[in-house]
Amino acid sequence: MNTFAACLLFLSSWMVTAPLEISADRPPLSLELIVPITDPSGEREISMARYPRIHAKLTNESRQPVRVWKDWNTWGYFNLKLFWIADGEQHPIERVSLKHWDGDFPDFWTLPPGESVILEVDLRTAKWTGFPDLYGESIEATLHGTYQNIADPLASEFDVWTGTLHADPIRVVFR
């Protein structure tokens, strides 16, 4: 009986302290695209007149803190990539290149296990291009997203996660 209890104690302490092994097949982060449901029908509506925003949610799915570049500096500014598909045609949503950076230095978020950060794409600003000219019409589309941190010496120095994430596509209506 004592041997059984000792084994059980050993196994339970090992399970609590054993680090989560992240395989190359499963990144420590997940990406989700969020478009508010503002229409009474339940459609995910991107209304250029009311609330023209898309949110991208990065969540740490691991048991260890994960670092990602903040999106205000050159290391993180272009990491979120979006595109929409309508009538079989793909349309990129691109971040506009800045001609002048007010300041630029490596800066990152440290996401504890289970925590998230929300990246906002506000279509009313001049920072993003690629949205449809509606002229009073509505366009049904599928929205896709990718988040990519590229490996470089500073990512290694600051232990910033590198890799590519893909969000599940979502159906939206541009109005």
LINHU-V667231 format. One record per backbone hydrogen bond with DSSP energy under -1.0 kcal/mol. NH is the residue of the N-H (numbers start at 1). CO is the residue of the C=O. E is the energy in kcal/mol with one decimal. If there is no record, write none. Layout:
nh->NH co->CO e->E
nh->NH co->CO e->E
//
This chain:
nh->5 co->1 e->-2.1
nh->6 co->2 e->-2.4
nh->7 co->3 e->-2.5
nh->8 co->4 e->-2.5
nh->9 co->5 e->-2.5
nh->10 co->6 e->-2.4
nh->11 co->7 e->-2.8
nh->12 co->8 e->-2.4
nh->13 co->9 e->-2.2
nh->14 co->10 e->-2.1
nh->15 co->11 e->-2.3
nh->16 co->12 e->-1.6
nh->17 co->13 e->-1.8
nh->18 co->14 e->-1.9
nh->30 co->59 e->-1.9
nh->32 co->57 e->-1.8
nh->34 co->55 e->-3.4
nh->38 co->36 e->-1.0
nh->42 co->39 e->-2.2
nh->45 co->43 e->-1.3
nh->46 co->173 e->-3.0
nh->53 co->51 e->-2.2
nh->54 co->121 e->-2.0
nh->55 co->34 e->-2.8
nh->56 co->119 e->-2.7
nh->57 co->32 e->-3.3
nh->58 co->117 e->-2.7
nh->59 co->30 e->-2.1
nh->60 co->115 e->-2.8
nh->61 co->28 e->-3.4
nh->66 co->111 e->-2.1
nh->68 co->109 e->-2.0
nh->70 co->107 e->-2.5
nh->77 co->73 e->-2.3
nh->79 co->76 e->-1.3
nh->81 co->146 e->-3.2
nh->82 co->93 e->-1.2
nh->83 co->144 e->-1.9
nh->84 co->91 e->-2.5
nh->85 co->142 e->-2.2
nh->86 co->89 e->-1.9
nh->89 co->86 e->-2.1
nh->91 co->84 e->-2.9
nh->93 co->82 e->-2.9
nh->94 co->129 e->-2.1
nh->96 co->127 e->-3.2
nh->109 co->68 e->-2.9
nh->111 co->66 e->-3.4
nh->114 co->60 e->-2.0
nh->115 co->112 e->-2.3
nh->117 co->58 e->-2.1
nh->119 co->56 e->-3.2
nh->121 co->54 e->-3.2
nh->123 co->52 e->-3.1
nh->125 co->122 e->-1.2
nh->129 co->94 e->-2.7
nh->137 co->134 e->-1.9
nh->139 co->174 e->-2.2
nh->141 co->172 e->-2.7
nh->142 co->85 e->-2.1
nh->143 co->170 e->-3.3
nh->144 co->83 e->-3.2
nh->146 co->81 e->-2.7
nh->147 co->165 e->-2.1
nh->148 co->79 e->-2.0
nh->149 co->163 e->-2.2
nh->156 co->152 e->-1.9
nh->157 co->153 e->-2.5
nh->158 co->154 e->-2.6
nh->160 co->155 e->-2.6
nh->161 co->67 e->-2.7
nh->163 co->149 e->-2.2
nh->165 co->147 e->-2.9
nh->167 co->145 e->-2.4
nh->170 co->143 e->-1.9
nh->172 co->141 e->-2.8
nh->173 co->44 e->-2.2
nh->174 co->139 e->-3.1
nh->175 co->46 e->-2.5
//
